[in-house]
C-alpha cells in the first residue's frame, strides 16, 4: 500500500517544481528516492551519520545516483558512525528544509511521527495518508489525522493545490537565451548545455559534470545569473531561465 501510494504520488508530481527530501532509510524513504531518480526529479537524503559511513550501506547506489540531480546532507563530521540517537536528531533538518511534510505510512511511534510533529512546530503543513485501521503501519497516520495534527491527503491534486506547486517548464528555453549562447565563453557554454541536459542540477552535481574548478564555477554561475541565463533556486539547484 505504501509503495503504491508513494510511487503514484511522485508520478503525478514529476512535472512540478518539487524536491523529494527523505532519510535514505528502508521502507518509504528509499521508495521515494528511487522513484524520484527514475523520474529525474531532484531528491535529497538527510543522513544520521557522516558522509564516510552511509547508512544503510545497501543504499549507496541510490545515493550516488541522486547526486546527479539532488544531493546528500549531513550535519555530522565525515567519520561519524550511524548512532541510534542521530536519526531523530536529523529529522529536524528534514522538517526544517521542507515546505511541507507528507507521512505515507508510519506505526504509532517512529521517525516519521517525530518529523511530522517537528514540521508542525515549525509552522509547516503536515499531510498524512489515511490507511486501514487494522494495519499497524497506518496507525501513526490515522492518529495524526484524528488528533488534527495532519491534513488527510487523498490525491496528488490536493497536494498540488494546497501548497501551490508550479509546473516545471521543460524544453522551452527562451530565444534570447539561446541567442546569448553564441556569445558565451567555452566554459559558460559547457555549464549552460549541462544544465539544459539535466533540466536542473545541484551545484555539487554540476561541478562533477563540468569538471571546472569549484570557485571558477561559482564565479561563472554568478555571471550567468546576472545575465539572466540561469537562476539559483532553493537548495543550490540551478536551472535555465525559461519562458513562462
DRENNU-118698 format. One record per residue (C-alpha): residue number from 0; residue in one letter; x, z, y. Coordinates in Angstrom, 1 decimal. Layout:
REM residues N
{NUM; A; {X; Z; Y}}
...
//
This chain:
REM residues 244
{0; X; {0.0; 0.0; 0.0}}
{1; X; {2.7; 1.0; 2.5}}
{2; X; {4.9; -2.0; 1.7}}
{3; X; {1.9; -4.4; 2.1}}
{4; X; {0.9; -2.9; 5.4}}
{5; X; {4.4; -2.9; 6.8}}
{6; X; {5.1; -6.5; 5.9}}
{7; X; {1.7; -7.6; 7.1}}
{8; X; {2.1; -5.9; 10.5}}
{9; X; {5.6; -7.3; 11.1}}
{10; X; {4.4; -10.8; 10.0}}
{11; X; {1.8; -10.6; 12.7}}
{12; X; {4.2; -9.2; 15.3}}
{13; X; {7.1; -11.7; 14.8}}
{14; X; {6.1; -13.9; 17.7}}
{15; X; {6.1; -10.9; 20.2}}
{16; X; {8.9; -9.4; 22.2}}
{17; X; {9.4; -6.3; 20.0}}
{18; X; {12.3; -4.4; 18.3}}
{19; X; {11.9; -2.7; 15.0}}
{20; X; {13.6; 0.7; 15.0}}
{21; X; {13.9; 2.9; 12.0}}
{22; X; {16.3; 5.1; 10.0}}
{23; X; {17.6; 2.9; 7.1}}
{24; X; {16.1; 5.3; 4.6}}
{25; X; {14.4; 4.4; 1.3}}
{26; X; {10.7; 3.5; 1.5}}
{27; X; {9.0; 2.2; 4.6}}
{28; X; {12.2; 2.3; 6.7}}
{29; X; {14.1; -0.2; 4.6}}
{30; X; {11.0; -2.3; 4.0}}
{31; X; {10.6; -2.7; 7.8}}
{32; X; {14.2; -3.5; 8.3}}
{33; X; {14.2; -6.1; 5.6}}
{34; X; {11.1; -7.8; 6.8}}
{35; X; {12.4; -7.9; 10.4}}
{36; X; {15.6; -9.5; 9.1}}
{37; X; {13.6; -12.2; 7.2}}
{38; X; {11.6; -12.9; 10.3}}
{39; X; {14.7; -13.0; 12.6}}
{40; X; {13.4; -10.1; 14.7}}
{41; X; {15.7; -7.6; 16.4}}
{42; X; {15.9; -4.4; 14.2}}
{43; X; {18.0; -1.3; 14.8}}
{44; X; {19.0; 1.5; 12.4}}
{45; X; {19.5; 5.0; 13.7}}
{46; X; {21.8; 6.9; 11.3}}
{47; X; {22.1; 10.5; 10.3}}
{48; X; {25.8; 10.1; 9.7}}
{49; X; {28.9; 8.4; 11.2}}
{50; X; {29.4; 4.7; 11.0}}
{51; X; {32.0; 5.1; 8.2}}
{52; X; {29.6; 6.9; 6.0}}
{53; X; {26.5; 4.7; 5.8}}
{54; X; {23.6; 6.4; 4.0}}
{55; X; {22.2; 5.3; 1.7}}
{56; X; {25.1; 3.2; 0.6}}
{57; X; {22.7; 0.8; -1.2}}
{58; X; {21.5; -0.5; 2.3}}
{59; X; {24.9; -1.6; 3.6}}
{60; X; {24.0; -5.2; 3.1}}
{61; X; {20.9; -4.9; 5.3}}
{62; X; {22.9; -3.0; 7.9}}
{63; X; {25.4; -5.9; 8.0}}
{64; X; {22.6; -8.4; 8.3}}
{65; X; {20.8; -6.6; 11.1}}
{66; X; {23.9; -6.6; 13.2}}
{67; X; {23.2; -10.3; 14.0}}
{68; X; {20.0; -9.6; 15.9}}
{69; X; {19.9; -5.9; 16.3}}
{70; X; {22.4; -3.1; 15.6}}
{71; X; {23.2; 0.4; 14.4}}
{72; X; {23.0; 3.6; 16.4}}
{73; X; {24.7; 6.9; 15.7}}
{74; X; {25.5; 9.9; 17.8}}
{75; X; {27.9; 11.3; 15.2}}
{76; X; {31.7; 10.6; 15.1}}
{77; X; {32.5; 7.8; 12.6}}
{78; X; {33.8; 10.2; 9.9}}
{79; X; {30.7; 12.4; 9.9}}
{80; X; {29.1; 12.6; 6.4}}
{81; X; {25.3; 12.4; 5.9}}
{82; X; {24.3; 16.0; 6.0}}
{83; X; {20.7; 17.1; 5.5}}
{84; X; {20.2; 18.6; 8.9}}
{85; X; {21.4; 15.5; 10.6}}
{86; X; {18.3; 13.5; 9.7}}
{87; X; {15.7; 15.5; 11.6}}
{88; X; {18.1; 15.5; 14.5}}
{89; X; {18.5; 11.7; 14.6}}
{90; X; {14.7; 11.4; 14.6}}
{91; X; {14.6; 12.4; 18.2}}
{92; X; {16.6; 9.3; 19.0}}
{93; X; {14.2; 7.1; 17.1}}
{94; X; {11.3; 8.6; 19.0}}
{95; X; {13.1; 8.6; 22.4}}
{96; X; {14.2; 4.9; 22.4}}
{97; X; {10.9; 3.6; 21.1}}
{98; X; {8.0; 2.7; 23.4}}
{99; X; {5.6; 3.8; 20.6}}
{100; X; {5.9; 5.3; 17.1}}
{101; X; {4.0; 4.0; 14.1}}
{102; X; {3.6; 6.1; 10.9}}
{103; X; {2.5; 3.9; 8.0}}
{104; X; {2.9; 6.4; 5.1}}
{105; X; {4.0; 10.0; 5.0}}
{106; X; {3.5; 13.1; 3.0}}
{107; X; {2.1; 16.2; 4.8}}
{108; X; {5.7; 17.2; 5.7}}
{109; X; {8.6; 14.9; 6.2}}
{110; X; {10.8; 13.0; 8.6}}
{111; X; {8.0; 10.7; 9.7}}
{112; X; {5.9; 13.6; 10.8}}
{113; X; {8.9; 15.1; 12.8}}
{114; X; {9.4; 11.7; 14.5}}
{115; X; {5.7; 11.4; 15.4}}
{116; X; {5.5; 14.8; 16.9}}
{117; X; {8.7; 14.3; 18.9}}
{118; X; {7.3; 11.0; 20.2}}
{119; X; {4.1; 12.7; 21.2}}
{120; X; {6.2; 15.4; 23.1}}
{121; X; {7.9; 12.5; 24.9}}
{122; X; {4.6; 11.2; 26.0}}
{123; X; {4.9; 8.1; 23.8}}
{124; X; {2.0; 6.5; 22.0}}
{125; X; {1.8; 7.5; 18.3}}
{126; X; {-0.2; 5.4; 15.8}}
{127; X; {-0.9; 6.2; 12.2}}
{128; X; {-2.3; 4.0; 9.4}}
{129; X; {-5.3; 5.7; 7.6}}
{130; X; {-4.9; 6.0; 3.9}}
{131; X; {-6.5; 7.1; 0.7}}
{132; X; {-7.5; 10.7; 1.0}}
{133; X; {-6.4; 11.3; -2.6}}
{134; X; {-2.9; 9.8; -2.1}}
{135; X; {-0.3; 12.4; -1.1}}
{136; X; {1.7; 9.6; 0.6}}
{137; X; {-1.1; 9.2; 3.2}}
{138; X; {-1.6; 12.9; 3.8}}
{139; X; {0.7; 13.0; 6.8}}
{140; X; {-1.0; 10.0; 8.5}}
{141; X; {-4.5; 11.3; 7.8}}
{142; X; {-3.6; 14.8; 9.1}}
{143; X; {-2.2; 13.4; 12.4}}
{144; X; {-5.4; 11.3; 12.9}}
{145; X; {-7.7; 14.3; 12.0}}
{146; X; {-5.8; 16.5; 14.5}}
{147; X; {-6.0; 13.8; 17.2}}
{148; X; {-2.2; 13.6; 17.3}}
{149; X; {-2.2; 9.9; 16.4}}
{150; X; {-4.3; 6.8; 17.1}}
{151; X; {-5.7; 5.3; 13.9}}
{152; X; {-4.3; 1.8; 13.5}}
{153; X; {-6.4; -0.7; 11.6}}
{154; X; {-4.9; -4.0; 12.5}}
{155; X; {-1.9; -5.7; 14.3}}
{156; X; {-4.0; -6.9; 17.2}}
{157; X; {-4.9; -3.4; 18.0}}
{158; X; {-1.2; -2.5; 18.4}}
{159; X; {-0.6; -5.7; 20.5}}
{160; X; {-3.4; -4.8; 22.9}}
{161; X; {-2.7; -1.0; 23.1}}
{162; X; {1.0; -1.4; 24.1}}
{163; X; {0.5; -4.8; 25.9}}
{164; X; {3.1; -6.8; 24.0}}
{165; X; {4.3; -10.0; 25.4}}
{166; X; {4.9; -13.1; 23.3}}
{167; X; {8.4; -14.5; 22.8}}
{168; X; {8.8; -18.0; 24.2}}
{169; X; {10.8; -19.9; 21.6}}
{170; X; {12.4; -23.3; 22.2}}
{171; X; {11.1; -23.5; 25.8}}
{172; X; {14.4; -23.5; 27.7}}
{173; X; {13.7; -24.4; 31.3}}
{174; X; {15.0; -27.7; 32.6}}
{175; X; {17.0; -26.2; 35.4}}
{176; X; {18.9; -24.0; 32.9}}
{177; X; {19.6; -27.0; 30.6}}
{178; X; {20.9; -28.9; 33.7}}
{179; X; {23.2; -26.0; 34.6}}
{180; X; {24.8; -26.1; 31.2}}
{181; X; {26.8; -29.1; 32.3}}
{182; X; {28.5; -27.0; 35.0}}
{183; X; {29.3; -24.1; 32.7}}
{184; X; {32.8; -23.3; 31.5}}
{185; X; {33.7; -23.7; 27.9}}
{186; X; {33.2; -20.0; 27.1}}
{187; X; {29.9; -19.9; 29.1}}
{188; X; {28.6; -22.8; 27.1}}
{189; X; {29.5; -21.1; 23.8}}
{190; X; {27.7; -17.9; 24.9}}
{191; X; {24.5; -19.9; 26.0}}
{192; X; {24.5; -22.0; 22.9}}
{193; X; {24.9; -18.9; 20.6}}
{194; X; {22.0; -17.1; 22.3}}
{195; X; {19.8; -20.2; 22.1}}
{196; X; {20.6; -20.5; 18.4}}
{197; X; {19.6; -16.9; 17.6}}
{198; X; {16.9; -16.6; 20.3}}
{199; X; {18.1; -13.1; 21.2}}
{200; X; {21.2; -11.1; 20.5}}
{201; X; {22.6; -7.6; 20.9}}
{202; X; {25.8; -7.7; 22.8}}
{203; X; {27.8; -6.5; 19.8}}
{204; X; {26.4; -9.2; 17.6}}
{205; X; {27.0; -11.8; 20.4}}
{206; X; {30.6; -10.6; 20.7}}
{207; X; {31.1; -11.2; 16.9}}
{208; X; {29.7; -14.7; 17.0}}
{209; X; {31.5; -16.0; 20.1}}
{210; X; {34.9; -14.3; 19.4}}
{211; X; {35.6; -13.7; 23.1}}
{212; X; {37.3; -10.6; 24.3}}
{213; X; {34.6; -8.0; 24.9}}
{214; X; {35.4; -7.3; 28.5}}
{215; X; {35.7; -11.0; 29.3}}
{216; X; {32.3; -11.5; 27.6}}
{217; X; {30.8; -8.7; 29.8}}
{218; X; {32.0; -10.5; 32.9}}
{219; X; {30.7; -13.9; 31.8}}
{220; X; {27.3; -12.4; 30.9}}
{221; X; {27.1; -10.8; 34.3}}
{222; X; {27.8; -14.2; 35.9}}
{223; X; {25.2; -15.9; 33.8}}
{224; X; {22.7; -13.2; 34.7}}
{225; X; {23.4; -13.7; 38.4}}
{226; X; {22.8; -17.4; 38.0}}
{227; X; {19.5; -16.8; 36.3}}
{228; X; {20.5; -18.3; 33.0}}
{229; X; {20.4; -15.2; 30.8}}
{230; X; {18.6; -11.9; 31.0}}
{231; X; {19.6; -8.5; 29.8}}
{232; X; {16.8; -6.7; 28.0}}
{233; X; {16.4; -3.0; 26.9}}
{234; X; {18.8; -2.1; 24.1}}
{235; X; {21.5; -4.5; 25.4}}
{236; X; {19.7; -7.5; 24.0}}
{237; X; {20.5; -10.8; 25.7}}
{238; X; {18.1; -13.7; 25.9}}
{239; X; {18.0; -17.1; 27.6}}
{240; X; {15.6; -17.2; 30.6}}
{241; X; {12.6; -19.3; 29.5}}
{242; X; {9.6; -20.9; 31.0}}
{243; X; {6.5; -18.7; 31.1}}
//
